[in-house]
Amino acid sequence: MYQHLFSLFAIMSLFLGGCAAKHEAQHAQKHMHWGYGVENGPVHWAELNPAYHMCGEGKNQSPVDISDTRAIEKKHIGFRYFMGGKTIVFNGHAVQVDYQPGSFITIDGHTFELKQFHLHTPSEHTVDGKSFPMEIHFVHQDKAGNLAVLSTLVKEGEANPELERLLSAFPLEKGKKKPLARLANASALMPTDVDYYRYNGSLTTPPCSEGVLWAVFKKQITASKAQIERFKAVLEGANNRPVQPINARLITQ
């Protein structure tokens, strides 16, 4: 009888221990910081924090594959840019350059101020299924807090002088902002032909908030193979979210 009770107790202990371990693992995952790894990567973002639910539930998410587009008559983007990138930081997710106030774009008569730009590798957006080695996002915000993001796709080719100046600030201590010796010039990281694809999307990082106006330049800029490899070395891995379903949205050009 005692042997039977002991066996039953052992089975219950194993069961409860397994449940506790499973609960601890789920608890740890929910409090894990988001990133691009196996356990905290894009497919798990919605599970890590209730505030990230749009990463899993959203219907207008970014990035997307630009393939099925509709031609419409659209206005050019108005630029009023100055050299104003003052600090650079590797925040653990991307290399980001914070911009001082004073640079703006105008889309459909609406003004958005440039707040920062950051870099991804490989590209987040694709064109007809084609990925690019890098992508640069220029994040703008209006007075009401609405966001407009311009995107430059980067292909391998000639070295980019402005990117080289940013690379000269490497290596970066994670999380610590570093003043740039010379103010960065955002326009030097954009193509001279600024015709663009446009669609409504989201942030490509948690909380994946929607209502973001996206303009992806049709033309790419170039960076040398050495520049691309140096940038990859800083990140120690990819920092791109996979393309998301386009659903009922239109991509215009």
Secondary structure as UniProt FT lines:
FT   HELIX           2..30
FT   TURN            38..40
FT   HELIX           42..44
FT   HELIX           45..48
FT   HELIX           50..52
FT   HELIX           54..57
FT   STRAND          65..66
FT   STRAND          69..70
FT   STRAND          78..80
FT   STRAND          85..90
FT   STRAND          95..99
FT   STRAND          104..107
FT   TURN            108..109
FT   STRAND          110..120
FT   STRAND          126..127
FT   TURN            128..129
FT   STRAND          134..141
FT   TURN            143..144
FT   STRAND          147..156
FT   HELIX           161..167
FT   TURN            168..169
FT   TURN            174..175
FT   STRAND          178..184
FT   HELIX           186..189
FT   STRAND          196..202
FT   TURN            206..207
FT   STRAND          210..217
FT   STRAND          221..223
FT   HELIX           225..235
FT   TURN            247..248
FT   STRAND          251..252
//
